[in-house]
Amino acid sequence: MAGLYIPVLLHFVAVVVLASALLGLSWWVGVKRPTREKLSPYECGIPPVGNARERFSVSFYLVGMLFILFDVEAVFLYPWAVVFKSLKWFGFVEMFLYIAILLAGYIYIWKKGALEWTR
């Protein structure tokens, strides 16, 4: 039984050796002349301004979490769309209720002002 895993082990060893060799070769051959510009963080061509450890507003994180929440919920529409014809009216009603609950949640957070950047 262990003989079946020998090709996988050989492949894993070959990958580790090759990756280590390529990383070591690039480190050994590469030119090392650190300058202030090379060591500064890259900001899409714009010179960095301020401290990188600046605090963000809670609204930033709240909108991010809400986006992930509603994005994950929208993913459940794809499997439903694939089997829509086989579910008939039952699947349609269930998905209608699902979307209604999502819409109610969206309206609730909208009315609460969770999506407002300025308060």
Biopython code that builds the backbone (N, CA, C, O; Angstrom):
import numpy as np
from Bio.PDB.StructureBuilder import StructureBuilder

atoms = [
    (1, "MET", "N", (0.823, -1.196, 0.000)),
    (1, "MET", "CA", (0.000, 0.000, 0.000)),
    (1, "MET", "C", (0.867, 1.260, 0.000)),
    (1, "MET", "O", (0.540, 2.246, -0.661)),
    (2, "ALA", "N", (1.976, 1.222, 0.747)),
    (2, "ALA", "CA", (2.843, 2.399, 0.830)),
    (2, "ALA", "C", (3.518, 2.677, -0.511)),
    (2, "ALA", "O", (3.917, 3.811, -0.774)),
    (3, "GLY", "N", (3.650, 1.671, -1.353)),
    (3, "GLY", "CA", (4.272, 1.855, -2.657)),
    (3, "GLY", "C", (3.466, 2.747, -3.582)),
    (3, "GLY", "O", (4.013, 3.314, -4.528)),
    (4, "LEU", "N", (2.177, 2.880, -3.324)),
    (4, "LEU", "CA", (1.341, 3.752, -4.143)),
    (4, "LEU", "C", (1.654, 5.226, -3.912)),
    (4, "LEU", "O", (1.386, 6.062, -4.775)),
    (5, "TYR", "N", (2.217, 5.543, -2.758)),
    (5, "TYR", "CA", (2.483, 6.940, -2.420)),
    (5, "TYR", "C", (3.885, 7.398, -2.814)),
    (5, "TYR", "O", (4.216, 8.573, -2.656)),
    (6, "ILE", "N", (4.706, 6.492, -3.321)),
    (6, "ILE", "CA", (6.076, 6.858, -3.699)),
    (6, "ILE", "C", (6.094, 7.918, -4.805)),
    (6, "ILE", "O", (6.877, 8.860, -4.690)),
    (7, "PRO", "N", (5.289, 7.830, -5.864)),
    (7, "PRO", "CA", (5.304, 8.904, -6.871)),
    (7, "PRO", "C", (4.885, 10.259, -6.303)),
    (7, "PRO", "O", (5.430, 11.290, -6.699)),
    (8, "VAL", "N", (3.932, 10.266, -5.388)),
    (8, "VAL", "CA", (3.504, 11.521, -4.772)),
    (8, "VAL", "C", (4.632, 12.099, -3.919)),
    (8, "VAL", "O", (4.876, 13.305, -3.937)),
    (9, "LEU", "N", (5.315, 11.236, -3.176)),
    (9, "LEU", "CA", (6.437, 11.676, -2.353)),
    (9, "LEU", "C", (7.570, 12.216, -3.221)),
    (9, "LEU", "O", (8.158, 13.250, -2.903)),
    (10, "LEU", "N", (7.877, 11.518, -4.317)),
    (10, "LEU", "CA", (8.919, 11.989, -5.228)),
    (10, "LEU", "C", (8.543, 13.338, -5.843)),
    (10, "LEU", "O", (9.390, 14.221, -5.979)),
    (11, "HIS", "N", (7.294, 13.490, -6.207)),
    (11, "HIS", "CA", (6.831, 14.764, -6.756)),
    (11, "HIS", "C", (6.960, 15.876, -5.724)),
    (11, "HIS", "O", (7.414, 16.972, -6.053)),
    (12, "PHE", "N", (6.572, 15.615, -4.495)),
    (12, "PHE", "CA", (6.675, 16.609, -3.423)),
    (12, "PHE", "C", (8.139, 17.002, -3.184)),
    (12, "PHE", "O", (8.451, 18.183, -3.033)),
    (13, "VAL", "N", (9.022, 16.018, -3.152)),
    (13, "VAL", "CA", (10.454, 16.299, -2.959)),
    (13, "VAL", "C", (10.990, 17.120, -4.123)),
    (13, "VAL", "O", (11.749, 18.066, -3.911)),
    (14, "ALA", "N", (10.605, 16.771, -5.358)),
    (14, "ALA", "CA", (11.068, 17.517, -6.525)),
    (14, "ALA", "C", (10.585, 18.968, -6.477)),
    (14, "ALA", "O", (11.337, 19.880, -6.821)),
    (15, "VAL", "N", (9.356, 19.186, -6.059)),
    (15, "VAL", "CA", (8.809, 20.543, -5.967)),
    (15, "VAL", "C", (9.561, 21.354, -4.912)),
    (15, "VAL", "O", (9.910, 22.510, -5.153)),
    (16, "VAL", "N", (9.808, 20.763, -3.757)),
    (16, "VAL", "CA", (10.521, 21.471, -2.690)),
    (16, "VAL", "C", (11.945, 21.800, -3.120)),
    (16, "VAL", "O", (12.421, 22.911, -2.885)),
    (17, "VAL", "N", (12.636, 20.840, -3.754)),
    (17, "VAL", "CA", (14.013, 21.075, -4.200)),
    (17, "VAL", "C", (14.045, 22.160, -5.273)),
    (17, "VAL", "O", (14.879, 23.063, -5.210)),
    (18, "LEU", "N", (13.152, 22.084, -6.252)),
    (18, "LEU", "CA", (13.137, 23.080, -7.320)),
    (18, "LEU", "C", (12.805, 24.470, -6.787)),
    (18, "LEU", "O", (13.466, 25.442, -7.152)),
    (19, "ALA", "N", (11.793, 24.579, -5.930)),
    (19, "ALA", "CA", (11.426, 25.882, -5.369)),
    (19, "ALA", "C", (12.568, 26.455, -4.529)),
    (19, "ALA", "O", (12.867, 27.646, -4.621)),
    (20, "SER", "N", (13.198, 25.624, -3.722)),
    (20, "SER", "CA", (14.326, 26.094, -2.912)),
    (20, "SER", "C", (15.488, 26.527, -3.790)),
    (20, "SER", "O", (16.123, 27.545, -3.516)),
    (21, "ALA", "N", (15.775, 25.770, -4.840)),
    (21, "ALA", "CA", (16.867, 26.118, -5.741)),
    (21, "ALA", "C", (16.594, 27.441, -6.453)),
    (21, "ALA", "O", (17.495, 28.272, -6.569)),
    (22, "LEU", "N", (15.369, 27.651, -6.930)),
    (22, "LEU", "CA", (15.053, 28.889, -7.624)),
    (22, "LEU", "C", (15.093, 30.097, -6.684)),
    (22, "LEU", "O", (15.592, 31.157, -7.062)),
    (23, "LEU", "N", (14.575, 29.946, -5.475)),
    (23, "LEU", "CA", (14.634, 31.042, -4.510)),
    (23, "LEU", "C", (16.073, 31.345, -4.099)),
    (23, "LEU", "O", (16.469, 32.508, -4.013)),
    (24, "GLY", "N", (16.849, 30.295, -3.848)),
    (24, "GLY", "CA", (18.250, 30.495, -3.480)),
    (24, "GLY", "C", (19.048, 31.123, -4.601)),
    (24, "GLY", "O", (19.882, 31.993, -4.351)),
    (25, "LEU", "N", (18.810, 30.699, -5.835)),
    (25, "LEU", "CA", (19.523, 31.250, -6.982)),
    (25, "LEU", "C", (19.175, 32.725, -7.184)),
    (25, "LEU", "O", (20.062, 33.537, -7.445)),
    (26, "SER", "N", (17.917, 33.071, -7.069)),
    (26, "SER", "CA", (17.536, 34.479, -7.237)),
    (26, "SER", "C", (18.109, 35.345, -6.122)),
    (26, "SER", "O", (18.465, 36.498, -6.364)),
    (27, "TRP", "N", (18.203, 34.813, -4.910)),
    (27, "TRP", "CA", (18.793, 35.574, -3.810)),
    (27, "TRP", "C", (20.295, 35.748, -4.029)),
    (27, "TRP", "O", (20.851, 36.811, -3.749)),
    (28, "TRP", "N", (20.951, 34.693, -4.534)),
    (28, "TRP", "CA", (22.401, 34.714, -4.720)),
    (28, "TRP", "C", (22.805, 35.610, -5.888)),
    (28, "TRP", "O", (23.801, 36.329, -5.795)),
    (29, "VAL", "N", (22.047, 35.579, -6.987)),
    (29, "VAL", "CA", (22.387, 36.320, -8.188)),
    (29, "VAL", "C", (21.879, 37.761, -8.119)),
    (29, "VAL", "O", (22.472, 38.650, -8.730)),
    (30, "GLY", "N", (20.820, 37.996, -7.404)),
    (30, "GLY", "CA", (20.183, 39.310, -7.379)),
    (30, "GLY", "C", (21.080, 40.410, -6.836)),
    (30, "GLY", "O", (21.906, 40.183, -5.951)),
    (31, "VAL", "N", (20.901, 41.609, -7.386)),
    (31, "VAL", "CA", (21.657, 42.771, -6.955)),
    (31, "VAL", "C", (21.017, 43.341, -5.697)),
    (31, "VAL", "O", (19.801, 43.521, -5.627)),
    (32, "LYS", "N", (21.861, 43.622, -4.699)),
    (32, "LYS", "CA", (21.339, 44.139, -3.427)),
    (32, "LYS", "C", (21.886, 45.540, -3.203)),
    (32, "LYS", "O", (22.967, 45.714, -2.639)),
    (33, "ARG", "N", (21.135, 46.529, -3.645)),
    (33, "ARG", "CA", (21.487, 47.933, -3.411)),
    (33, "ARG", "C", (20.268, 48.642, -2.834)),
    (33, "ARG", "O", (19.552, 49.322, -3.569)),
    (34, "PRO", "N", (20.018, 48.499, -1.541)),
    (34, "PRO", "CA", (18.823, 49.133, -0.965)),
    (34, "PRO", "C", (18.961, 50.652, -0.952)),
    (34, "PRO", "O", (19.987, 51.197, -0.547)),
    (35, "THR", "N", (17.916, 51.312, -1.399)),
    (35, "THR", "CA", (17.836, 52.763, -1.343)),
    (35, "THR", "C", (16.563, 53.138, -0.604)),
    (35, "THR", "O", (15.732, 52.286, -0.290)),
    (36, "ARG", "N", (16.427, 54.414, -0.335)),
    (36, "ARG", "CA", (15.230, 54.866, 0.372)),
    (36, "ARG", "C", (13.975, 54.601, -0.454)),
    (36, "ARG", "O", (12.943, 54.212, 0.093)),
    (37, "GLU", "N", (14.056, 54.807, -1.766)),
    (37, "GLU", "CA", (12.899, 54.577, -2.636)),
    (37, "GLU", "C", (12.526, 53.101, -2.704)),
    (37, "GLU", "O", (11.345, 52.754, -2.717)),
    (38, "LYS", "N", (13.536, 52.234, -2.746)),
    (38, "LYS", "CA", (13.250, 50.794, -2.830)),
    (38, "LYS", "C", (12.648, 50.253, -1.544)),
    (38, "LYS", "O", (11.852, 49.314, -1.575)),
    (39, "LEU", "N", (13.020, 50.834, -0.424)),
    (39, "LEU", "CA", (12.533, 50.340, 0.856)),
    (39, "LEU", "C", (11.199, 50.950, 1.277)),
    (39, "LEU", "O", (10.599, 50.503, 2.254)),
    (40, "SER", "N", (10.730, 51.964, 0.553)),
    (40, "SER", "CA", (9.447, 52.571, 0.911)),
    (40, "SER", "C", (8.303, 51.735, 0.337)),
    (40, "SER", "O", (8.466, 51.112, -0.712)),
    (41, "PRO", "N", (7.151, 51.710, 1.007)),
    (41, "PRO", "CA", (6.020, 50.931, 0.495)),
    (41, "PRO", "C", (5.488, 51.528, -0.808)),
    (41, "PRO", "O", (5.450, 52.747, -0.978)),
    (42, "TYR", "N", (5.083, 50.657, -1.715)),
    (42, "TYR", "CA", (4.566, 51.105, -3.013)),
    (42, "TYR", "C", (3.087, 51.432, -2.878)),
    (42, "TYR", "O", (2.300, 50.600, -2.426)),
    (43, "GLU", "N", (2.712, 52.638, -3.268)),
    (43, "GLU", "CA", (1.333, 53.107, -3.148)),
    (43, "GLU", "C", (0.765, 53.481, -4.514)),
    (43, "GLU", "O", (0.229, 54.578, -4.675)),
    (44, "CYS", "N", (0.870, 52.601, -5.487)),
    (44, "CYS", "CA", (0.300, 52.820, -6.823)),
    (44, "CYS", "C", (0.868, 54.075, -7.493)),
    (44, "CYS", "O", (0.141, 54.788, -8.183)),
    (45, "GLY", "N", (2.131, 54.341, -7.298)),
    (45, "GLY", "CA", (2.753, 55.476, -7.940)),
    (45, "GLY", "C", (2.624, 56.768, -7.179)),
    (45, "GLY", "O", (3.227, 57.769, -7.567)),
    (46, "ILE", "N", (1.862, 56.784, -6.114)),
    (46, "ILE", "CA", (1.654, 57.991, -5.316)),
    (46, "ILE", "C", (2.581, 57.912, -4.103)),
    (46, "ILE", "O", (2.628, 56.881, -3.432)),
    (47, "PRO", "N", (3.310, 58.973, -3.815)),
    (47, "PRO", "CA", (4.178, 58.931, -2.628)),
    (47, "PRO", "C", (3.352, 58.699, -1.368)),
    (47, "PRO", "O", (2.291, 59.302, -1.206)),
    (48, "PRO", "N", (3.829, 57.829, -0.469)),
    (48, "PRO", "CA", (3.062, 57.554, 0.749)),
    (48, "PRO", "C", (2.945, 58.790, 1.625)),
    (48, "PRO", "O", (3.891, 59.564, 1.768)),
    (49, "VAL", "N", (1.766, 58.958, 2.207)),
    (49, "VAL", "CA", (1.494, 60.106, 3.067)),
    (49, "VAL", "C", (1.024, 59.585, 4.413)),
    (49, "VAL", "O", (0.134, 58.737, 4.470)),
    (50, "GLY", "N", (1.598, 60.071, 5.480)),
    (50, "GLY", "CA", (1.139, 59.697, 6.813)),
    (50, "GLY", "C", (1.705, 58.370, 7.266)),
    (50, "GLY", "O", (2.627, 57.824, 6.659)),
    (51, "ASN", "N", (1.139, 57.866, 8.340)),
    (51, "ASN", "CA", (1.585, 56.640, 8.968)),
    (51, "ASN", "C", (0.772, 55.463, 8.433)),
    (51, "ASN", "O", (-0.433, 55.590, 8.215)),
    (52, "ALA", "N", (1.423, 54.325, 8.223)),
    (52, "ALA", "CA", (0.718, 53.135, 7.744)),
    (52, "ALA", "C", (-0.159, 52.526, 8.830)),
    (52, "ALA", "O", (-1.045, 51.724, 8.535)),
    (53, "ARG", "N", (0.076, 52.897, 10.066)),
    (53, "ARG", "CA", (-0.683, 52.344, 11.181)),
    (53, "ARG", "C", (-1.848, 53.247, 11.584)),
    (53, "ARG", "O", (-2.301, 53.206, 12.728)),
    (54, "GLU", "N", (-2.323, 54.046, 10.666)),
    (54, "GLU", "CA", (-3.426, 54.962, 10.929)),
    (54, "GLU", "C", (-4.711, 54.185, 11.203)),
    (54, "GLU", "O", (-4.959, 53.153, 10.580)),
    (55, "ARG", "N", (-5.516, 54.671, 12.121)),
    (55, "ARG", "CA", (-6.758, 53.991, 12.484)),
    (55, "ARG", "C", (-7.850, 54.314, 11.476)),
    (55, "ARG", "O", (-7.954, 55.438, 10.984)),
    (56, "PHE", "N", (-8.661, 53.306, 11.181)),
    (56, "PHE", "CA", (-9.788, 53.477, 10.273)),
    (56, "PHE", "C", (-11.061, 53.678, 11.074)),
    (56, "PHE", "O", (-11.160, 53.286, 12.237)),
    (57, "SER", "N", (-12.022, 54.293, 10.429)),
    (57, "SER", "CA", (-13.323, 54.501, 11.052)),
    (57, "SER", "C", (-14.057, 53.162, 11.173)),
    (57, "SER", "O", (-13.834, 52.243, 10.384)),
    (58, "VAL", "N", (-14.915, 53.073, 12.154)),
    (58, "VAL", "CA", (-15.710, 51.865, 12.341)),
    (58, "VAL", "C", (-16.621, 51.637, 11.138)),
    (58, "VAL", "O", (-16.933, 50.494, 10.806)),
    (59, "SER", "N", (-17.046, 52.706, 10.489)),
    (59, "SER", "CA", (-17.910, 52.587, 9.311)),
    (59, "SER", "C", (-17.234, 51.785, 8.207)),
    (59, "SER", "O", (-17.893, 51.040, 7.482)),
    (60, "PHE", "N", (-15.930, 51.936, 8.079)),
    (60, "PHE", "CA", (-15.194, 51.184, 7.060)),
    (60, "PHE", "C", (-15.347, 49.685, 7.289)),
    (60, "PHE", "O", (-15.642, 48.938, 6.356)),
    (61, "TYR", "N", (-15.149, 49.247, 8.523)),
    (61, "TYR", "CA", (-15.258, 47.824, 8.842)),
    (61, "TYR", "C", (-16.706, 47.347, 8.764)),
    (61, "TYR", "O", (-16.967, 46.227, 8.325)),
    (62, "LEU", "N", (-17.635, 48.181, 9.182)),
    (62, "LEU", "CA", (-19.045, 47.806, 9.144)),
    (62, "LEU", "C", (-19.522, 47.587, 7.719)),
    (62, "LEU", "O", (-20.206, 46.603, 7.436)),
    (63, "VAL", "N", (-19.165, 48.500, 6.816)),
    (63, "VAL", "CA", (-19.552, 48.339, 5.412)),
    (63, "VAL", "C", (-18.880, 47.113, 4.817)),
    (63, "VAL", "O", (-19.489, 46.401, 4.019)),
    (64, "GLY", "N", (-17.626, 46.855, 5.196)),
    (64, "GLY", "CA", (-16.933, 45.667, 4.713)),
    (64, "GLY", "C", (-17.620, 44.388, 5.160)),
    (64, "GLY", "O", (-17.796, 43.466, 4.363)),
    (65, "MET", "N", (-18.009, 44.323, 6.423)),
    (65, "MET", "CA", (-18.695, 43.130, 6.924)),
    (65, "MET", "C", (-20.059, 42.952, 6.264)),
    (65, "MET", "O", (-20.453, 41.832, 5.939)),
    (66, "LEU", "N", (-20.772, 44.046, 6.070)),
    (66, "LEU", "CA", (-22.081, 43.948, 5.420)),
    (66, "LEU", "C", (-21.945, 43.508, 3.967)),
    (66, "LEU", "O", (-22.770, 42.745, 3.465)),
    (67, "PHE", "N", (-20.900, 43.992, 3.290)),
    (67, "PHE", "CA", (-20.673, 43.555, 1.916)),
    (67, "PHE", "C", (-20.415, 42.058, 1.869)),
    (67, "PHE", "O", (-20.976, 41.357, 1.027)),
    (68, "ILE", "N", (-19.575, 41.565, 2.762)),
    (68, "ILE", "CA", (-19.287, 40.127, 2.779)),
    (68, "ILE", "C", (-20.548, 39.342, 3.105)),
    (68, "ILE", "O", (-20.810, 38.305, 2.495)),
    (69, "LEU", "N", (-21.325, 39.826, 4.055)),
    (69, "LEU", "CA", (-22.560, 39.137, 4.433)),
    (69, "LEU", "C", (-23.508, 39.005, 3.241)),
    (69, "LEU", "O", (-23.986, 37.908, 2.950)),
    (70, "PHE", "N", (-23.780, 40.106, 2.556)),
    (70, "PHE", "CA", (-24.724, 40.056, 1.442)),
    (70, "PHE", "C", (-24.115, 39.376, 0.222)),
    (70, "PHE", "O", (-24.843, 38.802, -0.588)),
    (71, "ASP", "N", (-22.810, 39.431, 0.079)),
    (71, "ASP", "CA", (-22.155, 38.735, -1.031)),
    (71, "ASP", "C", (-22.255, 37.227, -0.852)),
    (71, "ASP", "O", (-22.529, 36.502, -1.808)),
    (72, "VAL", "N", (-22.034, 36.758, 0.364)),
    (72, "VAL", "CA", (-22.151, 35.326, 0.634)),
    (72, "VAL", "C", (-23.589, 34.869, 0.450)),
    (72, "VAL", "O", (-23.835, 33.776, -0.061)),
    (73, "GLU", "N", (-24.522, 35.684, 0.856)),
    (73, "GLU", "CA", (-25.928, 35.321, 0.683)),
    (73, "GLU", "C", (-26.299, 35.248, -0.794)),
    (73, "GLU", "O", (-27.106, 34.406, -1.187)),
    (74, "ALA", "N", (-25.722, 36.116, -1.609)),
    (74, "ALA", "CA", (-26.023, 36.101, -3.041)),
    (74, "ALA", "C", (-25.467, 34.855, -3.717)),
    (74, "ALA", "O", (-25.979, 34.443, -4.758)),
    (75, "VAL", "N", (-24.438, 34.252, -3.150)),
    (75, "VAL", "CA", (-23.860, 33.038, -3.729)),
    (75, "VAL", "C", (-24.873, 31.894, -3.716)),
    (75, "VAL", "O", (-24.820, 31.011, -4.572)),
    (76, "PHE", "N", (-25.782, 31.904, -2.764)),
    (76, "PHE", "CA", (-26.775, 30.837, -2.685)),
    (76, "PHE", "C", (-27.798, 30.901, -3.826)),
    (76, "PHE", "O", (-28.560, 29.954, -4.018)),
    (77, "LEU", "N", (-27.825, 31.983, -4.571)),
    (77, "LEU", "CA", (-28.746, 32.073, -5.707)),
    (77, "LEU", "C", (-28.284, 31.207, -6.884)),
    (77, "LEU", "O", (-29.114, 30.751, -7.670)),
    (78, "TYR", "N", (-26.984, 30.978, -7.016)),
    (78, "TYR", "CA", (-26.470, 30.209, -8.153)),
    (78, "TYR", "C", (-26.911, 28.746, -8.135)),
    (78, "TYR", "O", (-27.396, 28.264, -9.158)),
    (79, "PRO", "N", (-26.770, 28.016, -7.029)),
    (79, "PRO", "CA", (-27.264, 26.627, -7.039)),
    (79, "PRO", "C", (-28.769, 26.559, -7.273)),
    (79, "PRO", "O", (-29.258, 25.640, -7.930)),
    (80, "TRP", "N", (-29.498, 27.528, -6.738)),
    (80, "TRP", "CA", (-30.937, 27.547, -6.953)),
    (80, "TRP", "C", (-31.255, 27.739, -8.434)),
    (80, "TRP", "O", (-32.165, 27.102, -8.965)),
    (81, "ALA", "N", (-30.512, 28.609, -9.094)),
    (81, "ALA", "CA", (-30.758, 28.863, -10.516)),
    (81, "ALA", "C", (-30.459, 27.626, -11.360)),
    (81, "ALA", "O", (-31.089, 27.417, -12.397)),
    (82, "VAL", "N", (-29.502, 26.806, -10.924)),
    (82, "VAL", "CA", (-29.159, 25.602, -11.688)),
    (82, "VAL", "C", (-30.288, 24.585, -11.627)),
    (82, "VAL", "O", (-30.573, 23.935, -12.633)),
    (83, "VAL", "N", (-30.936, 24.429, -10.485)),
    (83, "VAL", "CA", (-31.981, 23.416, -10.328)),
    (83, "VAL", "C", (-33.379, 24.028, -10.306)),
    (83, "VAL", "O", (-34.318, 23.420, -9.791)),
    (84, "PHE", "N", (-33.516, 25.209, -10.854)),
    (84, "PHE", "CA", (-34.787, 25.928, -10.790)),
    (84, "PHE", "C", (-35.936, 25.131, -11.409)),
    (84, "PHE", "O", (-37.018, 25.057, -10.826)),
    (85, "LYS", "N", (-35.715, 24.535, -12.580)),
    (85, "LYS", "CA", (-36.819, 23.829, -13.263)),
    (85, "LYS", "C", (-37.294, 22.601, -12.495)),
    (85, "LYS", "O", (-38.479, 22.271, -12.530)),
    (86, "SER", "N", (-36.382, 21.920, -11.801)),
    (86, "SER", "CA", (-36.795, 20.716, -11.078)),
    (86, "SER", "C", (-37.488, 21.039, -9.751)),
    (86, "SER", "O", (-38.172, 20.178, -9.197)),
    (87, "LEU", "N", (-37.329, 22.237, -9.240)),
    (87, "LEU", "CA", (-37.961, 22.607, -7.971)),
    (87, "LEU", "C", (-39.406, 23.064, -8.130)),
    (87, "LEU", "O", (-40.193, 23.021, -7.184)),
    (88, "LYS", "N", (-39.732, 23.492, -9.308)),
    (88, "LYS", "CA", (-41.093, 23.947, -9.634)),
    (88, "LYS", "C", (-41.514, 25.119, -8.744)),
    (88, "LYS", "O", (-40.686, 25.972, -8.423)),
    (89, "TRP", "N", (-42.783, 25.172, -8.342)),
    (89, "TRP", "CA", (-43.307, 26.305, -7.568)),
    (89, "TRP", "C", (-42.768, 26.342, -6.149)),
    (89, "TRP", "O", (-42.599, 27.421, -5.581)),
    (90, "PHE", "N", (-42.496, 25.180, -5.567)),
    (90, "PHE", "CA", (-41.962, 25.141, -4.205)),
    (90, "PHE", "C", (-40.627, 25.888, -4.132)),
    (90, "PHE", "O", (-40.416, 26.698, -3.229)),
    (91, "GLY", "N", (-39.740, 25.619, -5.068)),
    (91, "GLY", "CA", (-38.443, 26.301, -5.100)),
    (91, "GLY", "C", (-38.579, 27.788, -5.354)),
    (91, "GLY", "O", (-37.829, 28.593, -4.801)),
    (92, "PHE", "N", (-39.543, 28.153, -6.196)),
    (92, "PHE", "CA", (-39.766, 29.573, -6.477)),
    (92, "PHE", "C", (-40.230, 30.314, -5.229)),
    (92, "PHE", "O", (-39.731, 31.399, -4.929)),
    (93, "VAL", "N", (-41.176, 29.738, -4.505)),
    (93, "VAL", "CA", (-41.709, 30.372, -3.299)),
    (93, "VAL", "C", (-40.631, 30.458, -2.221)),
    (93, "VAL", "O", (-40.498, 31.480, -1.548)),
    (94, "GLU", "N", (-39.857, 29.367, -2.059)),
    (94, "GLU", "CA", (-38.794, 29.373, -1.058)),
    (94, "GLU", "C", (-37.748, 30.443, -1.367)),
    (94, "GLU", "O", (-37.295, 31.145, -0.463)),
    (95, "MET", "N", (-37.366, 30.570, -2.623)),
    (95, "MET", "CA", (-36.361, 31.572, -2.977)),
    (95, "MET", "C", (-36.938, 32.977, -2.875)),
    (95, "MET", "O", (-36.221, 33.918, -2.535)),
    (96, "PHE", "N", (-38.217, 33.127, -3.163)),
    (96, "PHE", "CA", (-38.867, 34.416, -2.979)),
    (96, "PHE", "C", (-38.828, 34.834, -1.511)),
    (96, "PHE", "O", (-38.549, 35.994, -1.206)),
    (97, "LEU", "N", (-39.104, 33.906, -0.604)),
    (97, "LEU", "CA", (-39.024, 34.201, 0.827)),
    (97, "LEU", "C", (-37.591, 34.529, 1.244)),
    (97, "LEU", "O", (-37.368, 35.438, 2.044)),
    (98, "TYR", "N", (-36.628, 33.796, 0.705)),
    (98, "TYR", "CA", (-35.216, 34.031, 1.008)),
    (98, "TYR", "C", (-34.811, 35.442, 0.586)),
    (98, "TYR", "O", (-34.159, 36.156, 1.348)),
    (99, "ILE", "N", (-35.191, 35.840, -0.612)),
    (99, "ILE", "CA", (-34.857, 37.180, -1.108)),
    (99, "ILE", "C", (-35.612, 38.242, -0.322)),
    (99, "ILE", "O", (-35.082, 39.330, -0.095)),
    (100, "ALA", "N", (-36.838, 37.949, 0.098)),
    (100, "ALA", "CA", (-37.602, 38.906, 0.900)),
    (100, "ALA", "C", (-36.931, 39.139, 2.252)),
    (100, "ALA", "O", (-36.882, 40.272, 2.733)),
    (101, "ILE", "N", (-36.417, 38.079, 2.863)),
    (101, "ILE", "CA", (-35.716, 38.227, 4.143)),
    (101, "ILE", "C", (-34.438, 39.035, 3.947)),
    (101, "ILE", "O", (-34.122, 39.897, 4.766)),
    (102, "LEU", "N", (-33.704, 38.766, 2.875)),
    (102, "LEU", "CA", (-32.496, 39.543, 2.575)),
    (102, "LEU", "C", (-32.837, 41.013, 2.342)),
    (102, "LEU", "O", (-32.139, 41.904, 2.827)),
    (103, "LEU", "N", (-33.893, 41.253, 1.611)),
    (103, "LEU", "CA", (-34.307, 42.622, 1.336)),
    (103, "LEU", "C", (-34.721, 43.341, 2.624)),
    (103, "LEU", "O", (-34.426, 44.523, 2.804)),
    (104, "ALA", "N", (-35.397, 42.629, 3.507)),
    (104, "ALA", "CA", (-35.777, 43.223, 4.790)),
    (104, "ALA", "C", (-34.540, 43.580, 5.605)),
    (104, "ALA", "O", (-34.498, 44.639, 6.231)),
    (105, "GLY", "N", (-33.534, 42.713, 5.606)),
    (105, "GLY", "CA", (-32.287, 43.014, 6.303)),
    (105, "GLY", "C", (-31.570, 44.196, 5.693)),
    (105, "GLY", "O", (-31.025, 45.031, 6.415)),
    (106, "TYR", "N", (-31.560, 44.280, 4.380)),
    (106, "TYR", "CA", (-30.913, 45.389, 3.692)),
    (106, "TYR", "C", (-31.621, 46.706, 4.009)),
    (106, "TYR", "O", (-30.969, 47.715, 4.281)),
    (107, "ILE", "N", (-32.924, 46.695, 3.975)),
    (107, "ILE", "CA", (-33.682, 47.912, 4.293)),
    (107, "ILE", "C", (-33.450, 48.319, 5.748)),
    (107, "ILE", "O", (-33.349, 49.506, 6.056)),
    (108, "TYR", "N", (-33.366, 47.332, 6.640)),
    (108, "TYR", "CA", (-33.119, 47.630, 8.050)),
    (108, "TYR", "C", (-31.779, 48.333, 8.245)),
    (108, "TYR", "O", (-31.710, 49.356, 8.926)),
    (109, "ILE", "N", (-30.699, 47.785, 7.645)),
    (109, "ILE", "CA", (-29.391, 48.427, 7.838)),
    (109, "ILE", "C", (-29.321, 49.769, 7.113)),
    (109, "ILE", "O", (-28.580, 50.662, 7.524)),
    (110, "TRP", "N", (-30.081, 49.908, 6.049)),
    (110, "TRP", "CA", (-30.116, 51.185, 5.338)),
    (110, "TRP", "C", (-30.791, 52.249, 6.205)),
    (110, "TRP", "O", (-30.295, 53.370, 6.316)),
    (111, "LYS", "N", (-31.933, 51.892, 6.824)),
    (111, "LYS", "CA", (-32.659, 52.834, 7.673)),
    (111, "LYS", "C", (-31.872, 53.157, 8.943)),
    (111, "LYS", "O", (-31.972, 54.272, 9.455)),
    (112, "LYS", "N", (-31.099, 52.214, 9.459)),
    (112, "LYS", "CA", (-30.282, 52.431, 10.642)),
    (112, "LYS", "C", (-29.093, 53.336, 10.342)),
    (112, "LYS", "O", (-28.468, 53.854, 11.267)),
    (113, "GLY", "N", (-28.768, 53.535, 9.062)),
    (113, "GLY", "CA", (-27.656, 54.400, 8.686)),
    (113, "GLY", "C", (-26.309, 53.706, 8.682)),
    (113, "GLY", "O", (-25.275, 54.371, 8.748)),
    (114, "ALA", "N", (-26.297, 52.376, 8.606)),
    (114, "ALA", "CA", (-25.038, 51.641, 8.635)),
    (114, "ALA", "C", (-24.223, 51.839, 7.351)),
    (114, "ALA", "O", (-23.017, 51.592, 7.342)),
    (115, "LEU", "N", (-24.862, 52.275, 6.289)),
    (115, "LEU", "CA", (-24.156, 52.463, 5.027)),
    (115, "LEU", "C", (-23.714, 53.897, 4.797)),
    (115, "LEU", "O", (-23.149, 54.209, 3.749)),
    (116, "GLU", "N", (-23.962, 54.770, 5.759)),
    (116, "GLU", "CA", (-23.580, 56.183, 5.633)),
    (116, "GLU", "C", (-22.128, 56.366, 6.047)),
    (116, "GLU", "O", (-21.716, 55.866, 7.094)),
    (117, "TRP", "N", (-21.354, 57.071, 5.244)),
    (117, "TRP", "CA", (-19.961, 57.332, 5.560)),
    (117, "TRP", "C", (-19.813, 58.527, 6.484)),
    (117, "TRP", "O", (-18.925, 58.548, 7.336)),
    (118, "THR", "N", (-20.676, 59.522, 6.323)),
    (118, "THR", "CA", (-20.579, 60.714, 7.163)),
    (118, "THR", "C", (-21.786, 60.773, 8.066)),
    (118, "THR", "O", (-22.911, 60.510, 7.641)),
    (119, "ARG", "N", (-21.544, 61.119, 9.315)),
    (119, "ARG", "CA", (-22.654, 61.183, 10.270)),
    (119, "ARG", "C", (-22.637, 62.502, 10.977)),
    (119, "ARG", "O", (-23.491, 62.760, 11.825)),
]
sb = StructureBuilder()
sb.init_structure("model")
sb.init_model(0)
sb.init_chain("A")
sb.init_seg("    ")
for serial, (resi, resn, name, xyz) in enumerate(atoms, 1):
    if name == "N":
        sb.init_residue(resn, " ", resi, " ")
    sb.init_atom(name, np.array(xyz, "f"), 0.0, 1.0, " ", f" {name:<3s}", serial, name[0])
structure = sb.get_structure()
